[in-house]
Amino acid sequence: MYRKLLYNDDCILEIDSNKLYFDSDKEYENYKLWAIKYPKLEEELLYNKNKQLRWNQGVDEIIEGVKTLYHLTNGSIYLQEYYDDDELSLIHIDAADE
């Protein structure tokens, strides 16, 4: 199994061996063949990477009086918005929302 790195698109982490392979490495070809053979798992890897990139570690952002907070609960990312300290909404973000 593999894991995509958050900020590098030119490499992949092989979880079993805990080794990192760049696109210039011979082993990276094994990953490409794996991705062709298992497209659903490859899609899941990309989804998990993008989900982690969207999460801002709970730091709130205030724009025009609306405070926005992304937080992680049981592997799911939620968006919580506040306006003048009153809660507006709690929205679950998943693949269907993209």
C-alpha positions as CSV (number, residue, x, y, z in Angstrom):
1,M,0.0,0.0,0.0
2,Y,1.1,3.6,-0.6
3,R,0.5,7.0,0.8
4,K,0.7,10.3,-1.1
5,L,2.7,13.1,0.6
6,L,1.0,16.4,1.2
7,Y,3.3,18.8,-0.5
8,N,5.2,16.7,-3.0
9,D,3.5,15.3,-6.1
10,D,6.7,13.8,-7.5
11,C,7.1,11.0,-4.9
12,I,5.2,8.3,-3.0
13,L,5.6,6.6,0.3
14,E,5.5,2.8,0.3
15,I,3.9,2.1,3.7
16,D,5.1,-1.6,4.0
17,S,8.8,-0.8,3.7
18,N,8.5,2.9,4.9
19,K,10.5,4.0,1.9
20,L,10.0,7.1,-0.2
21,Y,10.2,6.8,-4.0
22,F,10.6,9.7,-6.4
23,D,9.4,9.6,-9.9
24,S,12.9,9.1,-11.2
25,D,13.3,5.9,-9.1
26,K,12.7,2.4,-10.6
27,E,10.3,1.5,-7.8
28,Y,8.1,4.4,-8.7
29,E,7.1,2.5,-11.8
30,N,5.8,-0.3,-9.5
31,Y,3.5,2.4,-7.9
32,K,2.3,3.5,-11.3
33,L,1.4,-0.1,-12.3
34,W,-0.3,-0.5,-8.9
35,A,-2.3,2.7,-9.5
36,I,-3.5,1.4,-12.9
37,K,-4.4,-2.0,-11.4
38,Y,-6.3,-0.5,-8.4
39,P,-7.9,2.8,-9.5
40,K,-10.3,2.9,-6.6
41,L,-7.5,2.7,-4.1
42,E,-5.5,5.4,-6.0
43,E,-8.6,7.6,-5.9
44,E,-8.9,7.0,-2.1
45,L,-5.2,8.0,-1.7
46,L,-5.8,11.3,-3.6
47,Y,-9.0,12.0,-1.6
48,N,-7.3,11.5,1.7
49,K,-4.4,13.7,0.7
50,N,-6.8,16.5,-0.4
51,K,-8.8,16.1,2.8
52,Q,-5.7,16.6,4.9
53,L,-4.6,19.6,2.8
54,R,-8.0,21.3,3.4
55,W,-7.8,20.9,7.1
56,N,-6.3,24.0,8.8
57,Q,-5.7,22.3,12.2
58,G,-8.6,24.1,13.8
59,V,-7.3,27.7,13.3
60,D,-10.3,29.9,12.8
61,E,-10.4,32.5,10.0
62,I,-12.5,35.7,10.3
63,I,-13.6,37.4,7.0
64,E,-16.2,40.2,7.1
65,G,-17.5,39.2,10.6
66,V,-17.9,35.5,9.7
67,K,-15.6,33.2,11.6
68,T,-14.9,29.9,9.8
69,L,-13.4,26.9,11.5
70,Y,-12.4,23.5,10.0
71,H,-12.0,20.7,12.4
72,L,-11.4,16.9,12.2
73,T,-13.7,14.4,13.9
74,N,-13.2,10.7,13.4
75,G,-11.4,11.2,10.1
76,S,-14.1,13.6,8.7
77,I,-13.6,17.3,8.2
78,Y,-16.4,19.6,9.3
79,L,-16.8,23.3,8.6
80,Q,-18.3,25.4,11.4
81,E,-19.2,29.0,10.8
82,Y,-20.1,31.7,13.4
83,Y,-21.5,35.2,12.9
84,D,-21.3,37.6,15.9
85,D,-20.7,34.6,18.2
86,D,-23.9,32.8,17.1
87,E,-23.5,29.5,15.4
88,L,-24.7,29.4,11.8
89,S,-24.0,26.0,10.5
90,L,-22.1,22.8,10.8
91,I,-21.4,21.2,7.4
92,H,-19.8,17.8,6.8
93,I,-17.2,18.0,4.0
94,D,-16.8,14.8,1.9
95,A,-16.1,13.8,-1.7
96,A,-19.7,14.7,-2.8
97,D,-19.2,18.3,-1.7
98,E,-16.2,18.9,-4.0
